[in-house]
Amino acid sequence: MAARVPIGVLASGSGTNLQALIDACGEPDYPATIAVVISNRRDAFALERARRAGIPAVHVPRFRKRPRSEHDAAMVEVLREHGVRWVCLAGYMLLVTPTLLDAFPDRVLNIHPALLPSFRGLHAQQQALDAGVRITGATVHFVTPGMDEGPIICQGAVPVRPDDDLERLRARILQVEHRLYPLAVRQAVEGRLRLDGGRVRVDARPGEDNALWGG
Protein backbone atom coordinates (compact mmCIF):
# COMPACT_ATOMS: atom_id res chain seq x y z
CA MET A 1 0.00 0.00 0.00
CA ALA A 2 1.24 3.49 -0.81
CA ALA A 3 2.08 5.91 1.97
CA ARG A 4 -1.00 7.46 3.53
CA VAL A 5 -1.77 11.04 2.61
CA PRO A 6 -1.66 13.44 5.59
CA ILE A 7 -4.82 15.48 6.06
CA GLY A 8 -5.68 18.25 8.49
CA VAL A 9 -9.12 18.65 10.05
CA LEU A 10 -10.64 21.96 11.18
CA ALA A 11 -13.48 21.69 13.68
CA SER A 12 -15.35 24.01 16.04
CA GLY A 13 -17.64 21.68 17.97
CA SER A 14 -18.13 18.12 19.15
CA GLY A 15 -16.40 16.58 16.15
CA THR A 16 -18.63 13.67 15.16
CA ASN A 17 -17.51 13.94 11.53
CA LEU A 18 -13.93 14.11 12.79
CA GLN A 19 -14.62 10.84 14.63
CA ALA A 20 -15.92 9.27 11.43
CA LEU A 21 -12.64 10.22 9.74
CA ILE A 22 -10.60 8.96 12.69
CA ASP A 23 -12.42 5.63 12.47
CA ALA A 24 -11.91 5.44 8.70
CA CYS A 25 -8.21 6.22 9.05
CA GLY A 26 -7.97 3.29 11.47
CA GLU A 27 -8.86 0.88 8.67
CA PRO A 28 -5.78 -0.85 7.20
CA ASP A 29 -6.61 0.02 3.58
CA TYR A 30 -7.63 3.65 4.09
CA PRO A 31 -5.35 5.98 2.07
CA ALA A 32 -5.29 8.97 4.46
CA THR A 33 -4.06 9.74 7.96
CA ILE A 34 -5.02 12.69 10.14
CA ALA A 35 -1.85 14.68 10.82
CA VAL A 36 -3.39 17.43 12.95
CA VAL A 37 -6.73 18.73 14.22
CA ILE A 38 -7.21 22.49 14.64
CA SER A 39 -10.03 24.32 16.37
CA ASN A 40 -10.81 27.98 16.85
CA ARG A 41 -12.40 27.03 20.20
CA ARG A 42 -10.28 25.87 23.11
CA ASP A 43 -13.21 23.92 24.59
CA ALA A 44 -14.21 22.11 21.38
CA PHE A 45 -14.66 18.40 22.11
CA ALA A 46 -13.12 17.74 18.70
CA LEU A 47 -9.73 18.54 20.26
CA GLU A 48 -10.36 15.94 22.96
CA ARG A 49 -11.30 13.36 20.32
CA ALA A 50 -8.00 14.06 18.60
CA ARG A 51 -5.99 13.71 21.82
CA ARG A 52 -7.68 10.40 22.64
CA ALA A 53 -6.69 9.14 19.19
CA GLY A 54 -3.09 10.29 19.60
CA ILE A 55 -3.47 13.06 17.00
CA PRO A 56 -1.90 16.50 17.55
CA ALA A 57 -4.65 18.89 18.68
CA VAL A 58 -4.05 22.61 18.26
CA HIS A 59 -6.13 25.57 19.38
CA VAL A 60 -5.72 28.56 17.06
CA PRO A 61 -7.83 31.36 18.57
CA ARG A 62 -9.84 33.73 16.42
CA PHE A 63 -8.26 37.18 16.41
CA ARG A 64 -11.39 39.24 17.16
CA LYS A 65 -10.02 42.66 16.22
CA ARG A 66 -7.77 41.53 13.36
CA PRO A 67 -8.52 40.33 9.83
CA ARG A 68 -9.70 36.73 9.46
CA SER A 69 -6.86 36.25 7.01
CA GLU A 70 -4.38 36.49 9.92
CA HIS A 71 -6.18 33.68 11.71
CA ASP A 72 -6.07 31.58 8.55
CA ALA A 73 -2.38 32.35 8.09
CA ALA A 74 -1.73 30.97 11.57
CA MET A 75 -3.65 27.81 10.69
CA VAL A 76 -1.74 27.44 7.43
CA GLU A 77 1.49 27.55 9.40
CA VAL A 78 0.30 24.73 11.67
CA LEU A 79 -0.98 22.68 8.75
CA ARG A 80 2.32 23.00 6.90
CA GLU A 81 4.30 22.13 10.03
CA HIS A 82 2.44 18.81 10.06
CA GLY A 83 2.91 18.11 6.35
CA VAL A 84 -0.79 18.36 5.51
CA ARG A 85 -1.79 17.94 1.85
CA TRP A 86 -5.60 18.08 2.13
CA VAL A 87 -7.75 20.08 4.55
CA CYS A 88 -11.16 18.89 5.76
CA LEU A 89 -13.65 21.18 7.46
CA ALA A 90 -15.75 19.18 9.93
CA GLY A 91 -18.23 21.40 11.70
CA TYR A 92 -15.89 24.36 11.34
CA MET A 93 -18.00 27.43 12.02
CA LEU A 94 -15.90 30.18 10.46
CA LEU A 95 -15.67 31.12 6.80
CA VAL A 96 -12.18 30.49 5.49
CA THR A 97 -10.38 33.13 3.46
CA PRO A 98 -8.26 32.98 0.30
CA THR A 99 -5.22 32.83 2.59
CA LEU A 100 -6.10 29.21 3.42
CA LEU A 101 -7.60 28.33 0.04
CA ASP A 102 -4.55 29.61 -1.87
CA ALA A 103 -2.24 27.59 0.38
CA PHE A 104 -4.16 24.40 -0.50
CA PRO A 105 -5.62 25.06 -3.97
CA ASP A 106 -8.53 22.74 -4.77
CA ARG A 107 -7.64 20.67 -1.72
CA VAL A 108 -10.07 21.96 0.90
CA LEU A 109 -13.29 20.00 1.54
CA ASN A 110 -16.36 20.69 3.65
CA ILE A 111 -19.42 18.73 4.74
CA HIS A 112 -22.74 20.53 5.08
CA PRO A 113 -26.01 19.17 6.58
CA ALA A 114 -28.28 19.94 3.63
CA LEU A 115 -28.67 19.15 -0.04
CA LEU A 116 -26.81 22.10 -1.50
CA PRO A 117 -27.45 24.50 -3.07
CA SER A 118 -30.47 24.58 -0.74
CA PHE A 119 -30.15 25.78 2.85
CA ARG A 120 -26.68 27.25 2.93
CA GLY A 121 -25.13 28.64 6.07
CA LEU A 122 -26.02 28.03 9.69
CA HIS A 123 -28.94 25.99 11.06
CA ALA A 124 -29.47 24.11 7.80
CA GLN A 125 -31.57 21.39 9.43
CA GLN A 126 -33.91 23.96 10.96
CA GLN A 127 -34.09 25.75 7.63
CA ALA A 128 -35.27 22.50 6.04
CA LEU A 129 -37.94 21.98 8.71
CA ASP A 130 -39.13 25.56 8.41
CA ALA A 131 -39.37 25.27 4.62
CA GLY A 132 -41.48 22.12 4.85
CA VAL A 133 -39.33 20.14 2.42
CA ARG A 134 -39.92 16.40 2.20
CA ILE A 135 -36.28 15.49 1.53
CA THR A 136 -33.06 17.01 2.85
CA GLY A 137 -29.65 15.49 3.53
CA ALA A 138 -25.93 16.21 3.45
CA THR A 139 -23.35 17.36 0.92
CA VAL A 140 -19.56 17.15 0.64
CA HIS A 141 -18.13 19.87 -1.55
CA PHE A 142 -14.97 21.71 -2.43
CA VAL A 143 -14.56 24.93 -0.48
CA THR A 144 -14.55 28.27 -2.29
CA PRO A 145 -14.61 31.81 -0.86
CA GLY A 146 -18.43 31.89 -0.93
CA MET A 147 -20.48 30.23 1.78
CA ASP A 148 -21.29 26.60 0.86
CA GLU A 149 -20.97 27.40 -2.84
CA GLY A 150 -18.20 25.06 -4.00
CA PRO A 151 -18.51 22.19 -6.49
CA ILE A 152 -20.39 19.19 -5.11
CA ILE A 153 -18.59 15.87 -4.66
CA CYS A 154 -21.27 13.65 -3.12
CA GLN A 155 -24.66 13.88 -1.46
CA GLY A 156 -26.90 11.79 0.72
CA ALA A 157 -30.67 12.24 0.87
CA VAL A 158 -32.71 11.93 4.07
CA PRO A 159 -36.54 12.01 4.19
CA VAL A 160 -38.18 14.53 6.48
CA ARG A 161 -40.78 12.62 8.47
CA PRO A 162 -44.08 14.17 9.63
CA ASP A 163 -43.12 13.76 13.29
CA ASP A 164 -39.57 15.06 12.93
CA ASP A 165 -38.21 17.65 15.28
CA LEU A 166 -34.78 19.22 14.98
CA GLU A 167 -32.93 16.60 17.04
CA ARG A 168 -34.42 13.59 15.25
CA LEU A 169 -33.72 15.05 11.83
CA ARG A 170 -30.22 16.14 12.78
CA ALA A 171 -29.38 12.65 14.08
CA ARG A 172 -30.46 10.95 10.86
CA ILE A 173 -28.57 13.44 8.70
CA LEU A 174 -25.46 12.84 10.79
CA GLN A 175 -25.64 9.13 10.01
CA VAL A 176 -25.42 9.98 6.32
CA GLU A 177 -22.64 12.53 6.90
CA HIS A 178 -20.55 9.88 8.61
CA ARG A 179 -20.79 7.70 5.50
CA LEU A 180 -20.21 10.48 2.99
CA TYR A 181 -17.13 12.21 4.36
CA PRO A 182 -14.78 9.21 4.53
CA LEU A 183 -15.84 8.30 0.98
CA ALA A 184 -15.15 11.78 -0.38
CA VAL A 185 -11.80 12.01 1.42
CA ARG A 186 -10.75 8.63 0.05
CA GLN A 187 -11.58 9.71 -3.50
CA ALA A 188 -9.83 13.04 -3.01
CA VAL A 189 -6.51 11.76 -1.69
CA GLU A 190 -6.45 8.99 -4.29
CA GLY A 191 -6.70 11.60 -7.05
CA ARG A 192 -10.09 10.41 -8.28
CA LEU A 193 -11.84 13.79 -8.23
CA ARG A 194 -11.54 16.10 -11.21
CA LEU A 195 -12.86 19.62 -11.33
CA ASP A 196 -14.58 20.34 -14.63
CA GLY A 197 -15.74 23.93 -14.48
CA GLY A 198 -18.35 24.06 -11.76
CA ARG A 199 -18.77 20.27 -11.60
CA VAL A 200 -16.80 17.42 -10.08
CA ARG A 201 -16.08 14.33 -12.16
CA VAL A 202 -15.61 11.25 -10.00
CA ASP A 203 -13.68 8.14 -10.94
CA ALA A 204 -15.89 5.88 -8.85
CA ARG A 205 -14.94 2.30 -8.10
CA PRO A 206 -17.30 -0.68 -7.90
CA GLY A 207 -19.41 -0.44 -4.78
CA GLU A 208 -18.96 3.32 -4.41
CA ASP A 209 -22.01 5.56 -4.67
CA ASN A 210 -21.70 9.34 -4.49
CA ALA A 211 -25.48 9.64 -4.22
CA LEU A 212 -26.69 7.91 -1.07
CA TRP A 213 -30.08 7.43 0.54
CA GLY A 214 -30.35 7.30 4.30
CA GLY A 215 -32.65 7.87 7.23
VEXDREN-2710 file (C-alpha; in Angstrom, 1 decimal):
% VEXDREN-2710
k/r/px/py/pz
1/MET/0.0/0.0/0.0
2/ALA/1.2/3.5/-0.8
3/ALA/2.1/5.9/2.0
4/ARG/-1.0/7.5/3.5
5/VAL/-1.8/11.0/2.6
6/PRO/-1.7/13.4/5.6
7/ILE/-4.8/15.5/6.1
8/GLY/-5.7/18.2/8.5
9/VAL/-9.1/18.6/10.1
10/LEU/-10.6/22.0/11.2
11/ALA/-13.5/21.7/13.7
12/SER/-15.3/24.0/16.0
13/GLY/-17.6/21.7/18.0
14/SER/-18.1/18.1/19.1
15/GLY/-16.4/16.6/16.2
16/THR/-18.6/13.7/15.2
17/ASN/-17.5/13.9/11.5
18/LEU/-13.9/14.1/12.8
19/GLN/-14.6/10.8/14.6
20/ALA/-15.9/9.3/11.4
21/LEU/-12.6/10.2/9.7
22/ILE/-10.6/9.0/12.7
23/ASP/-12.4/5.6/12.5
24/ALA/-11.9/5.4/8.7
25/CYS/-8.2/6.2/9.1
26/GLY/-8.0/3.3/11.5
27/GLU/-8.9/0.9/8.7
28/PRO/-5.8/-0.8/7.2
29/ASP/-6.6/0.0/3.6
30/TYR/-7.6/3.7/4.1
31/PRO/-5.4/6.0/2.1
32/ALA/-5.3/9.0/4.5
33/THR/-4.1/9.7/8.0
34/ILE/-5.0/12.7/10.1
35/ALA/-1.8/14.7/10.8
36/VAL/-3.4/17.4/13.0
37/VAL/-6.7/18.7/14.2
38/ILE/-7.2/22.5/14.6
39/SER/-10.0/24.3/16.4
40/ASN/-10.8/28.0/16.9
41/ARG/-12.4/27.0/20.2
42/ARG/-10.3/25.9/23.1
43/ASP/-13.2/23.9/24.6
44/ALA/-14.2/22.1/21.4
45/PHE/-14.7/18.4/22.1
46/ALA/-13.1/17.7/18.7
47/LEU/-9.7/18.5/20.3
48/GLU/-10.4/15.9/23.0
49/ARG/-11.3/13.4/20.3
50/ALA/-8.0/14.1/18.6
51/ARG/-6.0/13.7/21.8
52/ARG/-7.7/10.4/22.6
53/ALA/-6.7/9.1/19.2
54/GLY/-3.1/10.3/19.6
55/ILE/-3.5/13.1/17.0
56/PRO/-1.9/16.5/17.5
57/ALA/-4.7/18.9/18.7
58/VAL/-4.1/22.6/18.3
59/HIS/-6.1/25.6/19.4
60/VAL/-5.7/28.6/17.1
61/PRO/-7.8/31.4/18.6
62/ARG/-9.8/33.7/16.4
63/PHE/-8.3/37.2/16.4
64/ARG/-11.4/39.2/17.2
65/LYS/-10.0/42.7/16.2
66/ARG/-7.8/41.5/13.4
67/PRO/-8.5/40.3/9.8
68/ARG/-9.7/36.7/9.5
69/SER/-6.9/36.2/7.0
70/GLU/-4.4/36.5/9.9
71/HIS/-6.2/33.7/11.7
72/ASP/-6.1/31.6/8.5
73/ALA/-2.4/32.3/8.1
74/ALA/-1.7/31.0/11.6
75/MET/-3.7/27.8/10.7
76/VAL/-1.7/27.4/7.4
77/GLU/1.5/27.5/9.4
78/VAL/0.3/24.7/11.7
79/LEU/-1.0/22.7/8.7
80/ARG/2.3/23.0/6.9
81/GLU/4.3/22.1/10.0
82/HIS/2.4/18.8/10.1
83/GLY/2.9/18.1/6.3
84/VAL/-0.8/18.4/5.5
85/ARG/-1.8/17.9/1.8
86/TRP/-5.6/18.1/2.1
87/VAL/-7.7/20.1/4.5
88/CYS/-11.2/18.9/5.8
89/LEU/-13.7/21.2/7.5
90/ALA/-15.8/19.2/9.9
91/GLY/-18.2/21.4/11.7
92/TYR/-15.9/24.4/11.3
93/MET/-18.0/27.4/12.0
94/LEU/-15.9/30.2/10.5
95/LEU/-15.7/31.1/6.8
96/VAL/-12.2/30.5/5.5
97/THR/-10.4/33.1/3.5
98/PRO/-8.3/33.0/0.3
99/THR/-5.2/32.8/2.6
100/LEU/-6.1/29.2/3.4
101/LEU/-7.6/28.3/0.0
102/ASP/-4.6/29.6/-1.9
103/ALA/-2.2/27.6/0.4
104/PHE/-4.2/24.4/-0.5
105/PRO/-5.6/25.1/-4.0
106/ASP/-8.5/22.7/-4.8
107/ARG/-7.6/20.7/-1.7
108/VAL/-10.1/22.0/0.9
109/LEU/-13.3/20.0/1.5
110/ASN/-16.4/20.7/3.7
111/ILE/-19.4/18.7/4.7
112/HIS/-22.7/20.5/5.1
113/PRO/-26.0/19.2/6.6
114/ALA/-28.3/19.9/3.6
115/LEU/-28.7/19.1/0.0
116/LEU/-26.8/22.1/-1.5
117/PRO/-27.4/24.5/-3.1
118/SER/-30.5/24.6/-0.7
119/PHE/-30.1/25.8/2.8
120/ARG/-26.7/27.2/2.9
121/GLY/-25.1/28.6/6.1
122/LEU/-26.0/28.0/9.7
123/HIS/-28.9/26.0/11.1
124/ALA/-29.5/24.1/7.8
125/GLN/-31.6/21.4/9.4
126/GLN/-33.9/24.0/11.0
127/GLN/-34.1/25.8/7.6
128/ALA/-35.3/22.5/6.0
129/LEU/-37.9/22.0/8.7
130/ASP/-39.1/25.6/8.4
131/ALA/-39.4/25.3/4.6
132/GLY/-41.5/22.1/4.8
133/VAL/-39.3/20.1/2.4
134/ARG/-39.9/16.4/2.2
135/ILE/-36.3/15.5/1.5
136/THR/-33.1/17.0/2.8
137/GLY/-29.6/15.5/3.5
138/ALA/-25.9/16.2/3.5
139/THR/-23.4/17.4/0.9
140/VAL/-19.6/17.1/0.6
141/HIS/-18.1/19.9/-1.6
142/PHE/-15.0/21.7/-2.4
143/VAL/-14.6/24.9/-0.5
144/THR/-14.5/28.3/-2.3
145/PRO/-14.6/31.8/-0.9
146/GLY/-18.4/31.9/-0.9
147/MET/-20.5/30.2/1.8
148/ASP/-21.3/26.6/0.9
149/GLU/-21.0/27.4/-2.8
150/GLY/-18.2/25.1/-4.0
151/PRO/-18.5/22.2/-6.5
152/ILE/-20.4/19.2/-5.1
153/ILE/-18.6/15.9/-4.7
154/CYS/-21.3/13.7/-3.1
155/GLN/-24.7/13.9/-1.5
156/GLY/-26.9/11.8/0.7
157/ALA/-30.7/12.2/0.9
158/VAL/-32.7/11.9/4.1
159/PRO/-36.5/12.0/4.2
160/VAL/-38.2/14.5/6.5
161/ARG/-40.8/12.6/8.5
162/PRO/-44.1/14.2/9.6
163/ASP/-43.1/13.8/13.3
164/ASP/-39.6/15.1/12.9
165/ASP/-38.2/17.7/15.3
166/LEU/-34.8/19.2/15.0
167/GLU/-32.9/16.6/17.0
168/ARG/-34.4/13.6/15.3
169/LEU/-33.7/15.1/11.8
170/ARG/-30.2/16.1/12.8
171/ALA/-29.4/12.6/14.1
172/ARG/-30.5/10.9/10.9
173/ILE/-28.6/13.4/8.7
174/LEU/-25.5/12.8/10.8
175/GLN/-25.6/9.1/10.0
176/VAL/-25.4/10.0/6.3
177/GLU/-22.6/12.5/6.9
178/HIS/-20.5/9.9/8.6
179/ARG/-20.8/7.7/5.5
180/LEU/-20.2/10.5/3.0
181/TYR/-17.1/12.2/4.4
182/PRO/-14.8/9.2/4.5
183/LEU/-15.8/8.3/1.0
184/ALA/-15.1/11.8/-0.4
185/VAL/-11.8/12.0/1.4
186/ARG/-10.7/8.6/0.0
187/GLN/-11.6/9.7/-3.5
188/ALA/-9.8/13.0/-3.0
189/VAL/-6.5/11.8/-1.7
190/GLU/-6.4/9.0/-4.3
191/GLY/-6.7/11.6/-7.0
192/ARG/-10.1/10.4/-8.3
193/LEU/-11.8/13.8/-8.2
194/ARG/-11.5/16.1/-11.2
195/LEU/-12.9/19.6/-11.3
196/ASP/-14.6/20.3/-14.6
197/GLY/-15.7/23.9/-14.5
198/GLY/-18.3/24.1/-11.8
199/ARG/-18.8/20.3/-11.6
200/VAL/-16.8/17.4/-10.1
201/ARG/-16.1/14.3/-12.2
202/VAL/-15.6/11.2/-10.0
203/ASP/-13.7/8.1/-10.9
204/ALA/-15.9/5.9/-8.8
205/ARG/-14.9/2.3/-8.1
206/PRO/-17.3/-0.7/-7.9
207/GLY/-19.4/-0.4/-4.8
208/GLU/-19.0/3.3/-4.4
209/ASP/-22.0/5.6/-4.7
210/ASN/-21.7/9.3/-4.5
211/ALA/-25.5/9.6/-4.2
212/LEU/-26.7/7.9/-1.1
213/TRP/-30.1/7.4/0.5
214/GLY/-30.3/7.3/4.3
215/GLY/-32.6/7.9/7.2
END
